[in-house]
Amino acid sequence: MIEFADRLDTVQEYYFSKKLREVRGLISQGKPIINIGIGSPDLKPSDEVIQAIQNSLNDVNAHKYQSYQGLPEFRNAVANFYKKKFNVNVNSENEVLPLMGSKEGIMHISMALLNEGDEVLIPNPGYPTYSSVTNLAGAKPVYYELDERNNYQPNFNELEKMNLTKVKIMWVNYPHMPTGANALKQTFENLISFGKKHDIMIVNDNPYSFILNDEPLSILQVDGAKEVALELNSLSKSFNMAGWRVGMLIGKEEFLDEILKVKTQMDSGMFYGIQKGAIAALEMSNDWFAKLNDTYEKRRKLIWELAEKLNCTFDKNTSGMFVWAKLSIGKKSEEVVDDLLYQNNIFVAPGTIFGSKGEGYIRFSLCINEEKIKEAISRI
């Protein structure tokens, strides 16, 4: 009898993988499902990005194995982007590590830092992959609660009461997913002080900073941040390149050298053409974000209308491509989601997939056109 690894007992199939299979089954039965649950951009990248990958295909080195550290010009584009957008100085030679999407980076960082029995601080609510990867690495997830009364910022008084002796990593994610809460400079400063005090690596997952956000921030803007912090970023959301799988990890050379030891065992470098397209994206002017956010703003106003039809409340001062909506008192997230799916042919995400603090909430995606949202409103 073939036996699989014990570590698989600690994780389940990703919720969206399983639920979307059910949704596809309903569609195949002729159900007119409107999917407002998944954060996969439905808009295409810019013409410049598409032209760049097309032009690259006949380059002499286009189809060879690529460097694990990526093309020098790609790293330069990342460094220039961080300087221009965040006023953060990044050494393109040794402080940028290209990734096949930032999700890959979560695994690489965890494998590089965690031993069995180590602990990891994970936000609740938060991105489920932080927990699953921690479990796969043999470490222990320790959840710190985020509350709407505190604008979903970490409560450092409560954190200091915890036994932190085994904690190696603290995951943070601002603008926050799923709630859309914005980063605060004071929060980032407190996080760096906290990491230094307790020898904890602070990792900010930052893919949403340019979506409906007038003040993009990086944790690396804090003085001394590179001593204890890394930042993940991605082109998936900001440039409609989710399927391209291109992201980056920013941090000091000593940290990236260790993480590179893991990465080199798991891939053979990013496709040349994707890097060329990524360079074109990173060099886009602010007009790109203005047009993108104009579309998302129109959609968000309609999603707010839909949420109100469902008697939900929500915060309008958020960023990112989701609306985090609080249900009427007593309603359960997954029950509401299933009712919408089976009665109205509308799929949204239950808050519970993001942690116990997600109970009583549902999450709407903005990755759906206005006509579909209007149709969903009419169904309600």
C-alpha positions in Angstrom: 0.0 0.0 0.0 1.4 3.4 -1.0 1.4 5.8 2.0 1.6 9.6 1.5 3.5 11.9 3.8 2.1 12.8 7.2 2.5 16.5 6.4 -0.5 16.2 4.1 -2.7 15.6 7.2 -2.0 19.2 8.1 -3.5 20.7 5.0 -6.6 20.5 2.8 -7.1 21.3 -0.9 -7.3 25.0 -1.3 -10.9 26.2 -0.9 -11.1 28.0 -4.2 -9.8 24.9 -6.0 -12.5 22.8 -4.5 -15.4 25.3 -4.6 -14.7 26.4 -8.1 -14.8 22.8 -9.3 -18.4 22.8 -7.8 -19.2 26.1 -9.5 -17.9 24.7 -12.9 -20.2 21.7 -12.4 -23.2 23.9 -11.9 -22.3 25.9 -15.0 -22.0 22.7 -17.0 -25.6 21.9 -15.9 -26.7 25.2 -17.4 -26.8 27.3 -14.3 -26.1 31.0 -15.1 -23.5 31.4 -12.3 -22.1 34.9 -11.7 -18.7 34.5 -10.0 -17.9 37.4 -7.6 -15.7 35.3 -5.4 -12.3 34.9 -7.0 -9.6 37.6 -7.2 -8.3 36.9 -10.7 -8.2 40.0 -12.8 -10.5 39.8 -15.8 -8.8 42.8 -17.6 -5.8 42.3 -19.9 -2.3 43.7 -19.4 -1.3 46.8 -21.3 -0.6 46.7 -25.0 3.0 47.6 -24.3 3.4 44.5 -22.0 1.9 42.2 -24.6 4.0 43.7 -27.4 7.1 43.2 -25.2 6.6 39.5 -24.8 5.8 39.1 -28.5 8.9 41.0 -29.5 11.1 38.9 -27.2 10.3 35.5 -28.7 12.8 35.7 -31.5 15.7 36.9 -29.2 18.6 34.6 -29.4 18.4 33.7 -25.7 14.6 33.7 -25.4 14.1 29.9 -25.0 17.1 28.9 -23.0 17.3 28.3 -19.2 17.4 31.6 -17.5 19.3 32.8 -14.4 17.7 32.0 -11.0 18.3 35.7 -10.2 16.6 36.9 -13.3 17.7 39.2 -16.1 19.8 42.2 -14.8 17.4 44.5 -16.7 14.4 43.0 -14.8 16.1 43.5 -11.5 16.9 47.1 -12.5 13.3 47.6 -13.4 12.2 46.4 -9.9 14.7 48.6 -8.2 13.6 51.6 -10.3 10.0 50.9 -9.5 10.6 50.8 -5.8 12.6 54.0 -5.9 9.9 55.8 -8.0 6.8 54.4 -6.2 8.0 54.0 -2.6 11.2 56.1 -2.4 13.0 52.9 -1.3 16.6 52.3 -2.4 17.1 48.7 -3.6 20.4 47.3 -4.9 19.4 45.5 -8.1 22.5 43.3 -8.0 21.7 41.5 -4.7 18.4 42.8 -3.1 15.9 41.6 -5.7 14.9 37.9 -6.2 12.4 37.2 -9.0 9.6 34.8 -8.2 7.0 32.8 -10.1 4.4 34.8 -8.3 4.6 35.8 -4.7 2.8 32.7 -3.6 6.0 30.8 -4.5 7.9 33.1 -2.2 5.8 32.2 0.8 7.1 28.6 0.4 10.7 29.6 -0.2 10.9 31.9 2.8 9.3 29.3 5.0 11.5 26.5 3.9 14.6 28.7 4.4 13.7 29.8 7.9 11.6 27.2 9.6 12.6 24.1 11.5 10.1 21.6 12.9 8.6 23.0 16.0 9.2 26.7 15.2 6.3 29.0 15.3 4.9 31.6 12.9 2.7 34.6 13.6 -0.2 34.6 11.1 -3.0 37.2 10.8 -6.6 36.2 11.5 -8.3 36.9 9.2 -5.6 36.5 6.6 -4.4 34.7 3.5 -4.9 30.9 4.0 -1.6 30.0 2.3 0.4 31.4 5.3 -1.1 28.7 7.5 -0.9 25.8 5.0 2.8 26.5 4.1 3.7 26.8 7.8 2.1 23.4 8.4 3.9 21.8 5.4 7.2 23.1 6.7 6.5 21.3 10.0 6.2 24.6 12.0 3.2 25.7 14.1 0.8 28.5 13.1 0.2 31.0 15.9 -2.7 33.4 15.1 -2.8 37.0 16.0 -6.3 38.5 15.7 -7.1 41.5 13.6 -10.3 43.4 14.5 -12.3 46.0 12.6 -12.5 48.1 15.7 -8.7 48.6 15.4 -8.8 49.0 11.6 -7.3 45.5 11.3 -3.9 46.6 12.6 -1.9 44.3 14.9 -2.4 44.8 18.6 1.1 45.0 19.9 0.0 45.0 23.6 -1.5 41.6 23.0 1.5 40.4 21.0 3.9 41.3 23.8 1.9 39.1 26.2 2.5 36.0 24.0 5.4 33.6 24.4 7.5 34.5 21.4 10.6 32.4 22.1 9.9 30.0 19.2 8.5 32.5 16.7 10.7 32.9 13.6 8.4 34.6 11.1 5.6 37.1 11.3 3.4 37.4 8.2 1.8 40.8 7.5 -0.2 41.8 4.5 -1.0 45.5 3.8 -3.2 46.6 2.1 -4.8 43.7 3.9 -6.5 40.8 2.2 -9.4 40.1 2.7 -10.5 43.3 4.5 -8.8 45.9 2.4 -7.5 47.8 5.5 -4.7 50.1 4.5 -1.1 50.1 5.8 -0.2 52.7 8.4 3.3 54.1 8.6 3.1 53.8 12.4 2.2 50.1 12.1 5.2 49.4 9.9 7.4 51.2 12.3 6.0 49.2 15.2 6.5 46.0 13.3 10.2 46.7 12.6 10.8 47.5 16.3 8.9 44.3 17.3 10.9 42.2 14.9 14.2 43.6 16.2 13.3 43.2 19.8 12.3 39.5 19.4 14.5 38.4 16.5 11.5 37.7 14.3 11.6 38.0 10.5 8.8 40.4 9.4 7.5 39.6 5.9 5.0 42.0 4.3 3.0 40.6 1.4 2.3 43.7 -0.7 0.5 42.9 -4.0 -2.5 45.3 -3.6 -0.7 48.6 -2.9 -1.7 50.3 -6.2 -5.4 49.1 -6.4 -7.7 51.9 -5.2 -5.0 53.3 -3.0 -3.8 56.9 -3.0 -0.9 56.3 -0.7 1.0 53.1 -1.5 3.4 52.1 1.2 6.3 49.6 1.6 7.5 48.3 4.9 11.0 48.9 3.6 10.4 52.7 3.9 11.0 52.4 7.6 14.6 53.1 8.7 16.5 49.9 9.4 13.7 47.7 8.0 16.1 45.6 5.9 17.7 44.3 9.2 14.6 42.2 10.0 12.1 42.6 7.1 11.4 41.2 3.6 8.7 42.3 1.2 6.9 40.2 -1.4 5.3 41.9 -4.4 3.6 40.8 -7.5 2.5 42.0 -10.9 -0.6 39.9 -10.8 -3.0 42.4 -9.4 -1.5 45.8 -10.3 -0.8 44.9 -14.0 -3.5 42.2 -14.7 -0.8 39.6 -15.1 -2.0 36.9 -12.6 -1.6 34.0 -15.1 1.9 35.1 -16.0 3.2 34.1 -12.5 5.7 36.9 -11.9 6.6 38.5 -8.7 9.6 39.5 -6.6 11.1 39.3 -3.1 12.9 42.4 -1.8 15.4 42.3 1.0 19.0 42.4 2.0 21.6 40.2 0.3 22.3 37.9 3.3 18.6 36.9 3.5 18.1 36.5 -0.2 21.2 34.3 -0.5 19.7 31.8 2.0 16.3 31.8 0.3 18.0 31.3 -3.1 19.3 28.0 -1.8 15.7 26.8 -1.7 14.6 28.4 -4.9 17.4 26.9 -7.0 16.0 23.4 -6.1 12.5 24.2 -7.2 12.7 25.9 -10.6 15.0 26.6 -13.4 14.6 30.4 -13.9 11.7 32.5 -15.1 10.8 32.5 -18.8 12.7 35.2 -20.7 9.6 36.6 -22.4 7.7 37.0 -19.1 10.6 39.0 -17.7 10.6 41.2 -20.8 6.8 41.8 -20.3 7.3 42.4 -16.6 9.9 45.1 -17.4 7.5 46.9 -19.7 4.8 46.7 -17.0 7.1 48.2 -14.3 8.0 51.1 -16.6 4.3 52.1 -17.1 3.4 55.6 -16.2 0.9 56.5 -13.5 -1.8 56.8 -16.2 -2.0 53.0 -16.2 -3.0 53.0 -12.6 -5.4 55.9 -13.0 -7.3 54.0 -15.8 -7.2 50.7 -13.9 -8.6 52.3 -10.8 -11.3 54.2 -12.6 -12.6 50.8 -13.7 -12.4 49.3 -10.3 -14.0 52.4 -8.7 -17.1 52.0 -10.9 -17.3 48.3 -10.1 -16.8 48.9 -6.4 -19.7 51.3 -6.2 -21.9 48.6 -7.8 -20.6 46.0 -5.3 -21.5 48.3 -2.5 -25.0 48.5 -3.9 -25.1 44.7 -4.0 -23.8 44.4 -0.5 -26.5 46.8 0.8 -29.2 44.7 -1.0 -27.9 41.9 1.2 -28.2 44.0 4.3 -24.4 44.0 4.7 -22.3 46.8 6.2 -18.8 47.7 5.0 -16.0 50.2 5.2 -15.6 52.5 2.2 -12.1 53.6 3.1 -10.3 50.5 2.0 -7.9 49.5 -0.8 -7.4 46.5 -3.0 -9.7 44.6 -5.3 -12.2 43.2 -2.7 -15.1 44.4 -0.6 -15.2 42.9 2.9 -18.8 42.9 4.0 -20.3 42.3 7.4 -23.5 40.2 7.5 -26.5 40.9 9.6 -26.1 39.7 13.2 -26.7 35.9 13.5 -26.0 35.0 9.9 -23.3 32.5 9.1 -20.9 33.1 6.3 -21.0 29.7 4.6 -24.7 29.4 4.9 -25.2 32.8 3.2 -22.7 31.9 0.5 -24.5 28.6 -0.3 -27.9 30.3 -0.3 -26.6 32.8 -2.8 -25.1 30.1 -4.9 -28.0 27.7 -5.0 -30.9 30.2 -4.9 -29.5 33.1 -6.9 -26.6 31.5 -8.9 -24.2 34.0 -7.4 -20.9 32.9 -5.9 -19.0 35.0 -3.3 -16.3 34.0 -0.8 -17.2 33.2 2.8 -15.1 35.0 5.4 -14.4 31.8 7.2 -11.8 30.6 4.7 -9.6 33.5 5.9 -9.8 32.4 9.6 -12.1 32.3 12.5 -12.3 36.1 12.7 -13.9 35.9 9.2 -17.1 34.4 10.5 -20.0 36.8 9.9 -18.4 38.3 6.8 -18.4 37.6 3.1 -15.9 38.9 0.5 -16.8 40.3 -3.0 -14.3 40.5 -5.8 -14.0 43.4 -8.2 -12.7 41.2 -11.0 -16.1 41.1 -12.8 -17.6 43.5 -15.3 -20.2 46.1 -14.5 -23.0 44.3 -16.4 -22.5 41.1 -14.4 -22.7 43.0 -11.1 -25.9 44.8 -12.3 -27.3 41.4 -13.1 -26.4 40.1 -9.7 -28.2 43.1 -8.1 -31.3 42.5 -10.2 -31.3 38.8 -9.0 -31.3 39.9 -5.4 
